[in-house]
Amino acid sequence: MPTTSKPTKRTTPKGPAAPDFDALLPALAPRRRPNIRRRLRIERGVYTVAAAGIGLAPVLDAQWPAHATVAAAALATGGWLYHKAKDADGLGKLLRAAQRAVPVLSGAALYAALFAATATASAGWPWWQVAGPAAWAALMAWTAPITRARTLAAAADGEEDQGADPNQTQAPRVPATYPELLAQLWEESGIAPGTRLADVQQIRGDRPDFDAVIVAPRGRAVPKLEPVALAAVFDVPEGTVTTAPVHGSGPGRVRLVARPTLSAADSGADPMQTLWAAVTRPGGPTAGVQLLRWRSETDRLVLQVAAPAGQEIRLNHTGLCSSLDISDPTRVVIETDGVRQGVISIYKTNPLMNVREATAGDLTMDDHGRIAIGVRHDGKPCRVRLWDPDLGALRGITAGATGAGKSVLQLLLLVGERRSGIVSWVADLQGGKSLPEAEGRVDWFAKGEDATMALLRTAHTVMAYRERESADRADFEIGEPWPLINITLDEINRLLTHHDEELKTEAAALIADIQKTGRKVGIGIRLAVQSLHLKDLGGEEAIRQQGKTGTVVLMRTLSSSTQAMGLDGIAPPGFQMANIPARIQPEGQMDALFNGDDETAGVSSAGMAYVFSDGRAEYMRTFYAQKTSGRYTTLAALFDTGEPAPGLTEGEAAAAGDLYTYRNLTNKPVTNTTPAPSTPPLPEPAPARIELEKTTVPDDVLAHLADGPKSVKDLRQALPDVSRGSITNALTALREHGRVEPVSRGVWQLTT
């Protein structure tokens, strides 16, 4: 596989500096700061040690050093309290000073009392010598007067005298500390009535930056707060105050981060929260989306995010790349649960640049009917089902332009079927040029239009036979009594858009009927096309919708509408598929153009795809396959199991008739060729025509538009039993066929 070319030095002029997420790849832990709990622990520890000294010192032989220490501490504290009381300009400050002096003065008094009692006591250890200090330490630890004095409100400063006029306006309380000031600003702003600002931590004493927690009353959630309103509360620049969830808490507590002057490194804040705050600016691609948690790997950042409660998650892939200054969109992968949460993976380089080759173990079906066809962006194997033990045979669609990697994907699936005992019928509408490795290695390899029609007619005959023979059974089980048959139709758009209207109609009818009925009798069908556009499928909406109920693989396409037409009904809500370029440019395509690099520089994206299965979307790349002389020789070798390719049972072969008996006579098998019989094959029977099931929605829409233009709302009212999505799809299909045209936004009319 081609390797990544060496990056060249960036010379492109850049705009305003964007957050440097690469610097965050080594995990950074925010610094811990002192808080009230730590001060409480220290103060209570001091009381425990002091209590031991108060209890022991009076009974020691050398008592006078202890007496002198206690006396000096008491005198110094008394003098400090006297000066504080003399200089205090309010009752609040006097109370705080007295509260801080209580431990020393009360401890000294207890010491003097114990010394006097011990001097007059009889021999032995008096009980009060232990009980007194213990009681003092417990009381001091419980009240913690020194620590709590720091946050004591100066409420007494505003108390009115007993004789004052009760109608006189009371002077407002003056905040004593910066946290008190912030809490008062929050309360007076009325930005979130009923909430309060708690756990305020100023980052540095000389800066206004701080962290806090917004607390709502019990049973209520903190309302959604706009960054511009938050900045107005504290009179700081817009965008410097953000909110984030409190990990482990519910919506009643929200973290508030204010960084008007400090960077993440200076403040010790969580660097990813700071980066996310810049990305989620008002009007940005992730506005309102909250960062729940994140982790760092060697070459990857993983972010778990969530939309606000009551909102559906929506993440703009292109806008997110722009905010992160990432020119290669394949470095950012977005996955959502379809409701509120999502996971964003940010890579240093495209994670799928180098993928290993497949092994026999990868391509052997497990108990869940799955094989591994490639590697996900996060390094895990990408598994798809060859069949579903609960649902039976499957259908699916693969869409991709020439060179996108469809052939390798189909060959991986066919090898998996061969190694898992599944009967593979393959139709190559390019005359065998698309999947030459499969010829002679599968049960039936049909080349061209006529052979493909013979295969489809036979498949329909076998399906009818199985329906008759299993009328008393509801489910299909592999080998009881028939094997699973999977039909692969490569480049089927050539047949569905054929100029022969009769041939095209019959092919569409056969495919649609097998899609609809084959699941119950063990016949699956996969389509490989250039795009999911209706015109590439011959306008057959039923075929496209049936195929999308199975596994859908979207590779690089040339149709700008494939994404919109291919994702409806299969992608999780909020999912946005990033464009897969033909080549991955290490420095980004714009840098290559600016620097004058060769347009063919970079690494091919062949095999990169989005796999939609079981309600999930996976960004992956198929296993690497070596191509020699125009053939994937390594994949061809994996077909060899030492056994013939699985085929039909005798009863099915008899029901299928000569079309099955002489199926490979013109295909020139590579191995184990059977000599042609002396008599030519019988003419192909012409089975009864199968009419493609028609939907009445387009006809109803045309009928209601016959008397003039109508809006989608009018059509919904006229067709109350039809869903809005079906009406929209019908209008799209009719427009592609030139039957209707838009008059204005949401208003349609018959084509004039």
Disulfide bonds with the S-S distance in Angstrom:
none
